[in-house]
């Protein structure tokens, strides 16, 4: 009975047999994986990790040799691999030993030896080559390839498996040069009917063992199931064991390599993100790696002062940091010198290149790299553009501890899907959205991601700059922008660019429409960079006004709450004083409709300094919510006829006589400190005989304007008092 079953199993096997026997499964110990790697690239390390994950036995050929086998992208090559393989097979005496020969720099295992050997046996041949859709390198040989009933018909040399004896026979005639084509050599054997039969060769036409990506990108998708990740060929409904990013598909293998084998799953998240770390905890400050921080200012940029504040606040020993500062903008010299005047002595060294040196931005990047390359103590170069808002003070430590040759923190722009990395590239090398991009940006997938493009900020190992990236002009291209050219050269050198979203790091500013014609130009950034504007200019306790009812009522229907930061108050006062065209305090005022003011003040209107649109935005975003909270049922459009900064001085205009405001409600914001900047001052509401004599800097009074809240400005007896006043909804 057993004999009959065996016969039937043989008869109906899915692969037509050349011969059929009752041979058992091949022991995993009989499998040896051979590969060639003359350098330990990121791709090679990825290959070894995937092999280790499935317990493959690997022997690496060619270590320490100079590669002479070509680059595959411009001309055929690979003969060196054939020579090395032939030599290695001579040392293998077990004729039944199964040899898997694969490329390594662009190959990933997605399953283990047991599945591989089972599928090899099911092929019923002694040697099985990977198969391709496209023929390479000689199209004239197309008609000589055997036709297949279904699947791919052209041989791929990047992966094959076979018995040692058969492989020895296949390689016995090799006498080519290292630069000759391995693909052409194997192809000529395969299309020779006698040799093909003698060696017993077939192709893995349906990609059961090998998946070559070139010419097959639309066929391959990620398959997530039961905590595992595989590549699935949807054309043949197969699960290949070995994935090969051959030819121009390096970006696609990098994408798949973010997941396979089980680097990231929905059940576990990132499984490899904490391996091979370089932990800094426990080190003495003198043991921290020396880092050159390259700071690049190439255009007028908002909040440069804040940038340097955050740079200084990085949690890293200052005496282990050297600064390379490139500034192309005269406007920002004051900000740089203010920072250096206060802190230069705390850093190990500072090199500043200013506008007067007339060095172009591309050259400046190369000079920054050179500063690190030529410094024997430098271990990392940390490049950061000045439009980066680095919120996380641990950023530098985090990146170093990931221990990657190249790594960048993910940065975003508020309210947008924009980030400082691209998940994919279009055919012409520009931005394309990867399938996982939105999930990564929104934090639904968290980990380390090998991506094709990074900008604005990155950390790179000095050893990488001195070896793989020693080209003196990494940013130059006749067709690409400097950042794109840089990333292309990194990719071509086989260096992986990782981006991490495992922590929240910060964002990138918008530099659109940034003007430098004011004293404090950042005040005008409420539209372009609202988040940064708020952090800089809105009082830190403002959020409590709406959440915790952090509002005082010093007089009936007068509400007192924090609104402006100290910096906002100072900048607004300094902006007005810099403008300098204070009104004379007379009743005749050509700035207002009708040209006559009943209750004049010494003031400057917001529209005089071009701030009316920004001021209305401020009122709408920050005052209107408080109005609606304190006056239920009233919804303001935050319109105003008059918004201005008033100056009170004992010898100019110390006070203001009783009056009503031409508004539905009025906002009065104190812009400096009583008792420090001035004495006296305040506001008295006559109807309630209620006075507020201790206005707080950055706090606002909000009160009805007409009818009920008849009020006066109390005398300023010393110093200068400034307030910002808005008559809202006139």
C-alpha positions as CSV (number, residue, x, y, z in Angstrom):
1,X,0.0,0.0,0.0
2,X,2.8,2.4,0.9
3,X,4.4,1.7,-2.5
4,X,1.2,2.6,-4.3
5,X,0.8,5.9,-2.3
6,X,4.4,6.8,-3.1
7,X,3.9,6.1,-6.7
8,X,0.7,8.3,-6.8
9,X,2.5,11.1,-5.0
10,X,5.3,10.9,-7.5
11,X,2.9,10.8,-10.4
12,X,0.9,13.8,-9.4
13,X,3.7,16.0,-8.2
14,X,3.3,19.7,-9.1
15,X,6.7,19.8,-10.8
16,X,7.1,17.3,-13.7
17,X,10.0,15.0,-12.6
18,X,13.0,14.1,-14.6
19,X,13.3,11.2,-12.3
20,X,11.2,10.3,-9.2
21,X,12.3,8.5,-6.0
22,X,11.2,8.3,-2.4
23,X,14.0,10.4,-1.2
24,X,13.4,12.1,2.2
25,X,13.8,15.8,3.0
26,X,17.2,17.3,2.8
27,X,18.7,17.9,6.3
28,X,19.2,21.6,7.0
29,X,22.8,20.8,8.0
30,X,23.5,19.9,4.4
31,X,22.9,23.5,3.3
32,X,25.7,26.0,3.0
33,X,25.2,29.6,1.8
34,X,28.0,31.1,-0.2
35,X,28.2,34.8,-1.0
36,X,30.7,37.3,-2.2
37,X,31.4,40.5,-0.2
38,X,34.6,42.4,-0.6
39,X,33.3,45.2,1.7
40,X,31.1,45.3,4.7
41,X,28.4,47.6,3.5
42,X,25.0,48.4,5.1
43,X,23.4,46.0,2.6
44,X,25.8,43.2,3.5
45,X,25.1,43.7,7.2
46,X,21.3,43.6,6.5
47,X,21.9,40.3,4.6
48,X,23.7,38.8,7.5
49,X,21.0,39.9,10.0
50,X,18.3,38.2,7.9
51,X,20.5,35.1,7.6
52,X,21.1,35.0,11.3
53,X,17.4,35.4,12.0
54,X,16.7,32.1,10.2
55,X,19.9,30.3,11.3
56,X,21.5,30.0,7.8
57,X,25.1,28.9,7.7
58,X,27.0,31.6,5.7
59,X,30.5,31.5,4.2
60,X,31.6,34.9,2.8
61,X,34.0,34.8,-0.1
62,X,36.3,37.6,-1.2
63,X,36.8,39.4,2.1
64,X,39.6,41.9,1.7
65,X,39.8,41.6,-2.0
66,X,39.6,44.6,-4.3
67,X,36.3,44.4,-6.3
68,X,37.0,44.1,-10.0
69,X,33.7,42.8,-11.1
70,X,32.1,46.0,-12.4
71,X,29.1,47.9,-11.1
72,X,26.2,46.2,-13.0
73,X,24.5,49.5,-13.7
74,X,26.6,50.6,-16.7
75,X,28.0,47.3,-18.1
76,X,27.9,43.6,-17.5
77,X,30.3,42.2,-14.8
78,X,30.5,39.8,-11.9
79,X,33.1,37.4,-13.2
80,X,35.0,37.7,-10.0
81,X,32.1,36.0,-8.2
82,X,32.3,33.0,-10.5
83,X,36.1,32.7,-9.9
84,X,35.6,32.9,-6.1
85,X,32.7,30.4,-6.2
86,X,34.7,27.9,-8.3
87,X,37.6,28.1,-5.9
88,X,35.4,27.6,-2.9
89,X,33.6,24.6,-4.4
90,X,37.0,22.9,-4.9
91,X,37.3,22.7,-1.1
92,X,33.9,21.1,-0.7
93,X,34.2,17.3,-0.8
94,X,30.6,16.3,0.1
95,X,29.0,15.8,-3.4
96,X,25.5,15.9,-1.8
97,X,26.1,19.2,-0.1
98,X,23.5,21.8,-1.2
99,X,25.0,25.1,-2.0
100,X,22.9,28.3,-2.2
101,X,24.9,31.1,-3.9
102,X,23.4,34.6,-3.7
103,X,24.4,38.2,-3.9
104,X,24.5,39.8,-0.5
105,X,24.5,43.6,-0.8
106,X,20.9,43.6,-2.1
107,X,19.5,40.3,-0.9
108,X,17.2,39.5,2.1
109,X,16.0,36.2,3.4
110,X,12.3,36.1,4.2
111,X,12.1,32.4,5.3
112,X,14.4,29.7,6.7
113,X,16.4,26.7,5.4
114,X,13.6,24.2,5.9
115,X,11.3,26.0,3.4
116,X,14.1,26.7,1.0
117,X,15.2,23.1,0.8
118,X,11.6,21.8,0.5
119,X,11.0,24.0,-2.4
120,X,14.3,23.1,-4.0
121,X,13.4,19.4,-3.7
122,X,10.0,20.1,-5.2
123,X,11.7,21.6,-8.3
124,X,13.0,18.1,-9.1
125,X,16.2,19.4,-10.5
126,X,19.8,19.4,-9.3
127,X,20.4,23.2,-9.9
128,X,17.7,25.9,-9.8
129,X,18.4,29.4,-10.9
130,X,16.3,32.5,-10.1
131,X,14.2,33.7,-13.0
132,X,13.7,37.2,-14.5
133,X,11.2,38.9,-16.7
134,X,13.8,40.8,-18.6
135,X,16.8,39.4,-20.4
136,X,20.3,40.6,-19.6
137,X,22.9,41.3,-20.9
138,X,22.4,40.1,-24.5
139,X,18.9,40.5,-25.9
140,X,19.9,38.6,-29.0
141,X,19.8,35.4,-27.0
142,X,16.1,35.8,-26.2
143,X,14.9,33.3,-28.8
144,X,17.3,30.6,-27.6
145,X,15.8,30.5,-24.1
146,X,13.4,27.5,-23.6
147,X,9.8,28.5,-23.3
148,X,7.9,27.9,-20.1
149,X,4.3,27.1,-19.7
150,X,3.8,29.8,-17.1
151,X,6.2,32.2,-15.4
152,X,9.5,33.9,-16.2
153,X,11.8,32.4,-18.8
154,X,15.1,34.3,-18.4
155,X,17.9,33.3,-16.1
156,X,19.0,35.5,-13.2
157,X,22.5,35.0,-11.9
158,X,22.0,36.7,-8.6
159,X,20.7,33.6,-6.9
160,X,20.9,29.8,-7.5
161,X,20.8,26.6,-5.5
162,X,22.2,23.2,-6.3
163,X,24.2,20.2,-5.3
164,X,27.9,20.8,-5.0
165,X,28.8,18.2,-7.6
166,X,26.5,19.7,-10.2
167,X,27.7,23.2,-9.5
168,X,31.3,22.1,-9.9
169,X,30.4,20.6,-13.2
170,X,28.7,23.8,-14.2
171,X,31.7,25.9,-13.4
172,X,34.4,23.6,-14.8
173,X,34.7,25.5,-18.0
174,X,35.1,29.0,-16.4
175,X,38.3,30.7,-17.4
176,X,37.0,34.3,-17.7
177,X,38.2,37.5,-16.3
178,X,36.9,39.2,-13.1
179,X,35.2,41.8,-15.2
180,X,33.4,39.4,-17.5
181,X,29.7,38.8,-17.1
182,X,28.6,36.0,-14.8
183,X,25.0,36.4,-16.1
184,X,26.2,35.8,-19.7
185,X,28.3,32.8,-18.6
186,X,25.4,31.1,-16.8
187,X,22.9,32.0,-19.6
188,X,25.0,30.4,-22.3
189,X,25.1,27.2,-20.2
190,X,21.4,27.3,-19.7
191,X,20.4,27.9,-23.3
192,X,22.7,25.0,-24.4
193,X,20.3,22.1,-24.3
194,X,22.9,19.4,-23.8
195,X,24.6,21.3,-20.9
196,X,21.3,22.2,-19.3
197,X,20.3,18.5,-19.2
198,X,23.7,17.3,-18.2
199,X,23.9,19.6,-15.2
200,X,20.1,19.3,-14.6
201,X,19.3,23.0,-14.5
202,X,15.9,24.6,-14.3
203,X,14.5,28.1,-13.5
204,X,12.4,29.1,-10.6
205,X,9.9,30.5,-13.0
206,X,7.1,31.2,-10.5
207,X,9.4,32.8,-7.9
208,X,8.9,30.1,-5.3
209,X,12.5,30.3,-4.1
210,X,13.8,33.6,-5.6
211,X,12.2,36.9,-6.3
212,X,14.2,39.2,-8.5
213,X,12.6,42.7,-8.3
214,X,13.8,44.2,-11.6
215,X,10.9,44.1,-14.0
216,X,8.6,42.7,-11.4
217,X,7.9,45.5,-8.9
218,X,4.1,45.5,-9.6
219,X,4.1,41.8,-8.7
220,X,5.5,42.1,-5.2
221,X,3.6,43.2,-2.1
222,X,4.2,42.9,1.6
223,X,2.2,40.2,3.4
224,X,1.5,40.8,7.1
225,X,0.1,37.7,8.8
226,X,0.3,36.2,12.2
227,X,3.2,38.4,13.4
228,X,5.2,37.6,10.3
229,X,6.1,39.7,7.2
230,X,6.8,38.1,3.8
231,X,7.0,39.3,0.3
232,X,4.2,37.9,-1.8
233,X,4.2,37.5,-5.6
234,X,0.6,38.3,-6.5
235,X,1.1,37.2,-10.1
236,X,1.9,33.6,-9.2
237,X,0.5,33.6,-5.6
238,X,3.9,32.5,-4.2
239,X,6.0,33.4,-1.2
240,X,9.6,33.7,-2.3
241,X,12.3,32.7,0.3
242,X,14.9,35.1,-1.1
243,X,14.3,38.7,-2.2
244,X,16.8,40.2,-4.6
245,X,16.9,43.9,-5.4
246,X,18.8,43.4,-8.7
247,X,19.6,46.1,-11.1
248,X,17.9,49.5,-10.5
249,X,15.7,48.2,-7.7
250,X,17.8,49.1,-4.7
251,X,15.2,51.5,-3.4
252,X,12.6,48.8,-3.5
253,X,14.7,46.3,-1.6
254,X,15.5,48.9,1.0
255,X,11.7,49.5,1.4
256,X,11.0,45.8,1.8
257,X,14.0,45.5,4.1
258,X,12.3,47.8,6.6
259,X,9.9,45.0,7.2
260,X,11.4,41.7,6.1
261,X,12.2,39.5,7.9
262,X,10.0,40.6,10.8
263,X,11.8,43.9,11.4
264,X,8.5,45.6,11.8
265,X,5.1,44.0,12.3
266,X,1.7,45.3,13.5
267,X,1.9,43.0,16.5
268,X,5.4,43.7,17.7
269,X,6.3,47.1,16.1
270,X,10.1,47.5,15.5
271,X,12.0,44.4,16.6
272,X,15.5,45.5,15.6
273,X,15.5,49.2,16.7
274,X,17.3,48.6,19.9
275,X,20.0,46.3,18.6
276,X,23.6,47.3,18.2
277,X,23.1,50.4,20.2
278,X,25.9,52.7,21.5
279,X,24.7,53.7,24.9
280,X,26.1,56.9,26.4
281,X,24.6,56.5,29.9
282,X,27.3,55.9,32.5
283,X,30.1,57.6,30.5
284,X,32.1,60.4,31.9
285,X,31.8,63.7,30.0
286,X,35.3,63.3,28.7
287,X,34.4,59.9,27.2
288,X,31.5,61.3,25.0
289,X,32.2,61.2,21.3
290,X,33.4,64.5,19.8
291,X,30.8,65.9,17.4
292,X,31.2,68.7,14.9
293,X,27.8,70.4,14.6
294,X,27.4,72.1,11.2
295,X,24.9,75.0,11.2
296,X,23.9,76.3,7.9
297,X,22.1,79.7,7.3
298,X,21.4,80.1,3.6
299,X,18.4,82.5,3.5
300,X,16.5,84.9,5.8
301,X,14.9,82.6,8.4
302,X,12.5,83.4,11.3
303,X,13.3,82.6,14.9
304,X,17.1,82.3,14.5
305,X,17.5,83.5,18.1
306,X,15.3,80.7,19.2
307,X,17.3,78.2,17.1
308,X,20.5,79.1,19.0
309,X,18.7,78.9,22.3
310,X,17.7,75.4,21.5
311,X,21.2,74.5,20.2
312,X,22.6,75.6,23.5
313,X,20.1,73.6,25.4
314,X,21.0,70.3,23.8
315,X,21.8,67.8,26.6
316,X,25.4,67.1,25.5
317,X,28.7,68.2,27.1
318,X,29.6,71.5,25.4
319,X,33.3,70.7,25.7
320,X,32.8,67.7,23.4
321,X,31.2,69.8,20.7
322,X,32.7,71.9,17.9
323,X,30.7,74.3,15.9
324,X,30.9,75.0,12.2
325,X,28.6,77.9,11.4
326,X,28.0,79.0,7.9
327,X,26.0,82.2,7.4
328,X,25.1,83.7,4.1
329,X,22.8,86.4,5.4
330,X,24.0,89.7,6.8
331,X,20.7,90.1,8.6
332,X,21.5,87.2,10.9
333,X,25.0,88.3,11.9
334,X,23.6,90.0,15.0
335,X,22.0,86.8,16.1
336,X,25.1,84.7,15.6
337,X,27.4,87.1,17.4
338,X,25.0,87.5,20.3
339,X,25.0,83.7,20.7
340,X,28.8,83.5,20.4
341,X,29.5,86.4,22.7
342,X,27.6,84.5,25.4
343,X,28.6,80.9,24.8
344,X,31.6,80.5,22.5
345,X,34.0,79.8,25.3
346,X,31.9,76.8,26.4
347,X,32.4,74.8,23.2
348,X,35.6,73.0,22.3
349,X,35.9,75.1,19.1
350,X,34.0,77.3,16.8
351,X,34.6,78.1,13.1
352,X,32.4,80.8,11.6
353,X,32.1,81.6,7.9
354,X,30.2,84.8,7.3
355,X,28.8,86.6,4.3
356,X,32.0,88.6,3.7
357,X,33.9,85.4,2.8
358,X,31.7,84.9,-0.2
359,X,31.6,81.1,0.0
360,X,28.7,79.5,-1.8
361,X,26.3,77.2,0.1
362,X,27.4,74.0,-1.6
363,X,31.1,74.6,-0.8
364,X,30.2,75.4,2.8
365,X,28.7,71.9,3.2
366,X,31.9,70.3,1.9
367,X,34.0,72.6,4.2
368,X,31.9,71.4,7.2
369,X,32.5,67.8,6.3
370,X,36.2,68.5,5.9
371,X,36.4,70.0,9.4
372,X,35.3,66.7,10.8
373,X,37.3,64.5,8.3
374,X,40.5,66.2,9.1
375,X,40.0,66.2,12.9
376,X,41.2,62.9,14.3
377,X,39.0,63.4,17.4
378,X,35.8,63.9,15.4
379,X,33.5,60.9,15.5
380,X,30.3,62.4,14.2
381,X,29.1,65.3,12.0
382,X,25.7,66.6,13.0
383,X,24.3,68.8,10.2
384,X,21.4,71.0,11.0
385,X,19.8,73.8,8.9
386,X,18.7,76.9,10.8
387,X,15.1,76.5,9.8
388,X,15.0,73.3,12.0
389,X,13.0,73.7,15.3
390,X,14.7,71.1,17.5
391,X,12.4,70.7,20.4
392,X,13.9,67.5,21.8
393,X,17.0,68.4,23.9
394,X,18.1,64.7,23.8
395,X,18.2,64.6,20.0
396,X,21.9,64.3,19.6
397,X,22.3,61.6,22.2
398,X,19.4,59.6,20.8
399,X,20.9,59.7,17.3
400,X,24.3,58.7,18.5
401,X,22.9,55.8,20.5
402,X,21.2,54.3,17.4
403,X,24.8,53.7,16.1
404,X,24.1,54.1,12.4
405,X,26.5,55.4,9.8
406,X,23.8,57.9,8.8
407,X,20.6,58.7,10.7
408,X,18.1,61.6,10.8
409,X,15.3,62.5,13.2
410,X,11.9,62.8,11.5
411,X,10.7,66.4,11.4
412,X,7.3,67.7,10.3
413,X,5.4,70.8,9.5
414,X,2.3,71.5,11.7
415,X,-1.0,70.5,10.1
416,X,0.7,69.0,7.0
417,X,2.0,65.6,5.9
418,X,5.3,67.2,5.0
419,X,8.5,65.7,6.5
420,X,12.2,66.0,6.0
421,X,12.3,62.6,4.3
422,X,10.9,60.9,1.2
423,X,9.5,57.4,1.4
424,X,10.1,56.8,-2.3
425,X,11.4,58.4,-5.5
426,X,9.8,58.9,-8.9
427,X,11.4,57.6,-12.0
428,X,13.2,60.9,-12.5
429,X,14.5,61.0,-9.0
430,X,12.0,63.4,-7.3
431,X,9.5,62.9,-4.5
432,X,7.1,60.0,-4.5
433,X,4.9,58.7,-1.7
434,X,5.6,55.3,-0.4
435,X,2.8,53.0,0.8
436,X,3.8,53.5,4.4
437,X,4.6,57.2,4.4
438,X,1.4,58.5,6.0
439,X,1.5,55.8,8.7
440,X,5.1,56.7,9.5
441,X,4.3,60.5,9.6
442,X,1.3,60.0,11.7
443,X,3.0,57.7,14.1
444,X,1.0,54.6,13.3
445,X,4.2,52.8,12.4
446,X,7.2,53.7,14.6
447,X,10.7,52.6,14.1
448,X,13.9,53.1,12.0
449,X,13.2,53.5,8.3
450,X,15.7,53.1,5.4
451,X,14.7,55.9,3.1
452,X,16.0,57.3,-0.2
453,X,16.1,61.0,0.7
454,X,16.7,63.1,3.9
455,X,17.1,66.8,4.3
456,X,17.6,69.6,6.8
457,X,19.2,67.5,9.6
458,X,21.2,64.3,9.9
459,X,24.0,62.7,11.9
460,X,26.8,60.9,10.0
461,X,29.7,59.0,11.3
462,X,33.1,60.5,10.7
463,X,34.5,57.1,9.5
464,X,31.8,57.1,6.8
465,X,32.9,60.5,5.7
466,X,36.5,59.4,5.6
467,X,35.8,56.2,3.6
468,X,32.6,55.6,1.7
469,X,31.8,59.4,1.4
470,X,35.3,60.8,0.9
471,X,34.3,62.5,-2.4
472,X,35.3,66.1,-1.9
473,X,32.2,67.4,-3.6
474,X,29.2,65.3,-2.5
475,X,26.6,68.0,-3.3
476,X,27.5,68.8,-6.9
477,X,25.2,67.8,-9.8
478,X,24.4,69.2,-13.2
479,X,20.8,68.2,-13.0
480,X,19.8,67.8,-9.3
481,X,19.6,70.2,-6.3
482,X,22.5,69.9,-3.9
483,X,20.5,68.0,-1.3
484,X,19.1,65.5,-3.9
485,X,22.6,65.1,-5.4
486,X,24.0,64.4,-1.9
487,X,21.4,61.7,-1.2
488,X,21.9,60.1,-4.6
489,X,25.7,59.8,-4.0
490,X,25.0,58.3,-0.6
491,X,22.6,55.7,-2.1
492,X,25.1,54.9,-4.9
493,X,27.8,54.2,-2.2
494,X,25.5,51.7,-0.5
495,X,25.2,53.8,2.7
496,X,21.7,53.5,4.2
497,X,19.9,56.7,5.2
498,X,17.8,55.9,8.3
499,X,15.2,58.2,9.7
500,X,13.7,57.6,13.1
501,X,10.3,58.5,14.4
502,X,10.7,56.6,17.7
503,X,10.8,60.0,19.5
504,X,9.3,63.4,18.8
505,X,12.0,65.7,17.7
506,X,10.6,68.9,16.3
507,X,9.6,70.5,13.0
508,X,10.8,72.6,10.1
509,X,9.9,76.3,9.7
510,X,8.4,77.8,6.7
511,X,10.7,80.5,5.2
512,X,8.1,81.6,2.6
513,X,7.4,85.3,2.6
514,X,9.8,86.1,5.5
515,X,10.7,89.8,5.3
516,X,13.6,91.5,7.1
517,X,12.4,95.1,7.0
518,X,11.4,95.3,10.6
519,X,13.3,95.3,13.8
520,X,11.6,92.1,15.1
521,X,10.5,90.3,12.0
522,X,9.4,87.2,13.9
523,X,6.4,89.1,15.1
524,X,5.0,88.9,11.6
525,X,5.1,85.0,11.5
526,X,1.7,84.3,13.0
527,X,0.5,83.1,9.6
528,X,3.5,81.3,8.2
529,X,4.7,79.7,11.4
530,X,1.8,79.8,13.9
531,X,3.1,77.1,16.2
532,X,6.5,78.7,16.6
533,X,4.9,82.2,16.9
534,X,2.7,81.0,19.7
535,X,5.5,79.3,21.6
536,X,7.5,82.5,21.3
537,X,4.9,85.2,21.9
538,X,1.9,83.7,23.8
539,X,2.1,83.6,27.6
540,X,3.0,80.1,28.9
541,X,-0.1,80.1,31.2
542,X,-2.5,81.1,28.4
543,X,-3.7,77.5,28.0
544,X,-4.9,77.6,31.6
545,X,-7.2,80.5,30.8
546,X,-9.4,78.2,28.7
547,X,-8.9,74.9,30.5
548,X,-8.6,75.9,34.2
549,X,-10.5,79.1,34.3
550,X,-7.3,81.0,35.0
551,X,-9.1,84.3,34.8
552,X,-9.5,87.0,37.4
553,X,-12.3,89.5,37.8
554,X,-10.9,92.6,39.5
555,X,-13.9,94.7,38.7
556,X,-17.5,93.8,37.5
557,X,-17.4,92.4,33.9
558,X,-13.6,93.1,33.7
559,X,-11.6,90.0,33.0
560,X,-7.9,89.8,33.6
561,X,-5.8,87.0,32.1
562,X,-2.3,86.3,30.8
563,X,-1.9,86.6,27.0
564,X,1.6,87.8,25.9
565,X,5.0,86.4,26.9
566,X,7.7,88.7,28.2
567,X,9.4,88.5,24.8
568,X,6.2,89.5,22.9
569,X,5.8,92.6,25.1
570,X,9.5,93.6,24.7
571,X,9.4,93.1,20.9
572,X,6.2,95.0,20.4
573,X,7.5,98.0,22.5
574,X,10.9,97.9,20.7
575,X,9.2,97.7,17.3
576,X,7.1,100.8,18.0
577,X,10.1,102.7,19.4
578,X,12.1,101.7,16.4
579,X,9.3,103.0,14.2
580,X,9.3,106.2,16.3
581,X,6.4,108.1,14.8
582,X,4.4,108.6,17.9
583,X,1.3,110.8,17.6
584,X,1.3,114.1,19.3
585,X,-1.7,113.4,21.5
586,X,-3.8,116.2,19.8
587,X,-7.5,115.9,18.9
588,X,-6.8,116.3,15.2
589,X,-5.7,112.9,14.0
590,X,-5.5,112.2,10.2
591,X,-4.9,108.5,10.9
592,X,-8.5,107.9,11.8
593,X,-11.8,108.3,9.9
594,X,-13.1,111.8,10.3
595,X,-9.7,113.1,11.4
596,X,-10.8,113.9,15.0
597,X,-10.1,112.0,18.2
598,X,-12.1,113.0,21.3
599,X,-9.8,111.3,23.7
600,X,-6.3,111.3,22.1
601,X,-3.3,109.4,23.3
602,X,0.4,109.3,22.5
603,X,0.3,106.2,20.3
604,X,1.3,104.3,17.1
605,X,-1.4,102.4,15.3
606,X,-0.8,98.8,14.2
607,X,-1.5,99.7,10.6
608,X,1.4,102.2,10.7
609,X,3.9,99.4,11.1
610,X,2.0,97.0,8.8
611,X,0.7,94.8,11.6
612,X,-3.1,95.1,11.2
613,X,-3.6,91.6,9.6
614,X,-1.4,89.9,12.1
615,X,-3.1,91.7,14.9
616,X,-6.6,90.6,13.8
617,X,-5.3,87.0,13.5
618,X,-4.0,87.3,17.1
619,X,-7.4,88.7,18.3
620,X,-9.3,86.0,16.4
621,X,-7.1,83.1,17.6
622,X,-6.4,84.1,21.2
623,X,-8.8,86.8,22.3
624,X,-12.1,85.5,20.7
625,X,-12.1,82.2,22.6
626,X,-11.8,84.1,25.9
627,X,-14.6,86.5,24.9
628,X,-16.9,83.6,24.0
629,X,-16.1,81.9,27.3
630,X,-16.7,85.0,29.5
631,X,-19.6,86.6,27.5
632,X,-21.7,83.5,26.6
633,X,-23.8,83.9,23.4
634,X,-21.6,86.6,22.0
635,X,-19.4,85.6,19.0
636,X,-16.9,88.1,17.8
637,X,-15.4,88.5,14.4
638,X,-12.4,90.2,15.9
639,X,-12.9,93.3,13.7
640,X,-11.4,96.5,14.8
641,X,-11.1,100.1,13.6
642,X,-8.4,101.0,16.1
643,X,-5.6,98.9,17.5
644,X,-2.5,100.7,18.8
645,X,0.3,100.9,21.4
646,X,0.0,103.8,23.9
647,X,2.9,105.4,25.6
648,X,2.5,107.2,29.0
649,X,5.2,109.4,30.4
650,X,5.0,111.9,33.3
651,X,6.4,114.7,31.1
652,X,4.5,113.7,27.9
653,X,1.1,112.2,28.6
654,X,0.9,110.7,32.1
655,X,-2.9,109.8,32.2
656,X,-6.1,109.7,30.2
657,X,-9.3,111.5,31.1
658,X,-12.6,109.5,31.7
659,X,-14.1,108.1,28.5
660,X,-16.1,105.3,26.8
661,X,-14.4,103.2,24.1
662,X,-15.8,103.0,20.6
663,X,-16.1,99.2,20.8
664,X,-18.2,96.3,21.9
665,X,-15.4,95.2,24.0
666,X,-11.8,96.5,24.6
667,X,-8.5,94.7,25.1
668,X,-5.8,96.4,27.1
669,X,-2.5,94.6,27.4
670,X,0.3,95.7,29.7
671,X,3.6,95.7,27.9
672,X,6.0,96.4,30.8
673,X,6.4,96.0,34.6
674,X,4.9,98.4,37.1
675,X,7.4,99.1,39.9
676,X,10.3,98.3,37.6
677,X,9.8,100.1,34.3
678,X,7.4,102.7,35.6
679,X,5.5,103.9,38.7
680,X,1.8,104.6,39.0
681,X,-0.5,103.9,36.1
682,X,-3.5,101.7,36.0
683,X,-7.2,102.0,35.1
684,X,-10.2,103.1,37.1
685,X,-13.8,102.2,36.2
686,X,-15.9,105.1,37.5
687,X,-19.3,103.4,37.5
688,X,-18.0,100.8,40.0
689,X,-15.4,103.0,41.7
690,X,-13.0,100.1,41.0
691,X,-9.3,100.6,40.2
692,X,-6.6,98.3,38.9
693,X,-3.3,99.8,40.0
694,X,-0.9,96.9,39.5
695,X,-1.1,95.8,35.9
696,X,0.9,92.7,35.1
697,X,3.2,92.6,32.1
698,X,1.7,90.4,29.4
699,X,-1.7,90.3,31.0
700,X,-4.8,91.7,29.3
701,X,-7.9,93.5,30.6
702,X,-11.0,92.7,28.7
703,X,-14.1,94.8,29.3
704,X,-17.2,96.2,27.6
705,X,-16.5,99.3,25.6
706,X,-19.7,101.3,25.5
707,X,-22.2,102.5,28.1
708,X,-21.3,100.6,31.3
709,X,-17.5,100.8,31.6
710,X,-16.7,104.5,31.7
711,X,-13.0,104.6,32.7
712,X,-9.9,106.6,32.9
713,X,-6.1,106.0,32.8
714,X,-4.4,106.7,36.1
715,X,-1.3,108.9,36.1
716,X,2.1,107.4,35.4
717,X,4.4,109.1,37.9
718,X,7.8,107.8,36.9
719,X,9.3,105.9,33.9
720,X,7.5,105.0,30.8
721,X,4.4,102.8,30.6
722,X,3.3,101.0,27.4
723,X,0.0,99.3,26.7
724,X,-1.5,97.7,23.6
725,X,-5.2,98.6,23.1
726,X,-7.8,97.2,20.7
727,X,-11.3,98.4,20.2
728,X,-12.9,95.3,19.0
729,X,-16.2,95.1,17.0
730,X,-16.8,98.9,16.8
